[in-house]
Amino acid sequence: MATKLVLIRHGTTDCNRQKRYCGYKDVSLSREGRAQAAHLSQRLKYLKFDRIYCSDRKRCLQTARIIFDRKRIIKVKDLREINFGVLEGLRHKEIVKKYGGIYEKWLVNPFKNHIPRVEAMNAFKRRVQRSIKKIVCRNPGKTIAVICHGGVIGVYVSGILKSNDFWRYIPGAASMTLVECLKGKPRLKKFNIAAQAH
């Protein structure tokens, strides 16, 4: 029997709205983000989850609390977003000005190009895959909610599809992505199901 993973991206934050890089930075949901999470809770209320895992960042924990209320939430540090290091809190234009060419190359292929003091994409991918694999191994045949970040879902899904086009697989805020794992093999069933029409 397959383990079902429902990967949930947290709701919108002010950083998201302002298009700032926000990885390890611990920010809260915006009012819009809280409304998105409440809407998503309505869509998920008919599903029975055996366990709920969550990144330890505020925006994910707040999303999880709105959706799952008083249910037990297991915090997992390795489900954090990529550590953007020197890029944290900056907008695209500010980064272009500061880091220019190296940043442009990184956007084209973050797996081959690296910005100093930014978590390497391959290391991030290994961290996420290892963390999700542990969750799957501990919950054979169960239905699991994993509340995390766009980059976490993006790097995991692009890994399943054997694609280096990481940016393409970053889902929208407060969306669901369904993965089924059978005999250690993950299969993408649904991607980026929105909580509401935007």
Buried (B, 14 or more C-beta within 10 A) or exposed (E): EBBBBBBBBBBBBBBBEEEBBBBEBEBBBBEBBBBBBBBBBEBBEEEEBEBBBBBEBBBBBBBBBBBBEEEEBBEBEBBBBBBBBBBBBBBEEEBBEEBEEBBEBBEEEBBEBBBEEBBBBEEBBBBBBEBBEEBBEEBEEBBBBBBBBBBBBBBBBBBBEEEEEBEEBBBBBBBBBBBBBEEEEBEBEEBBBBBBEE
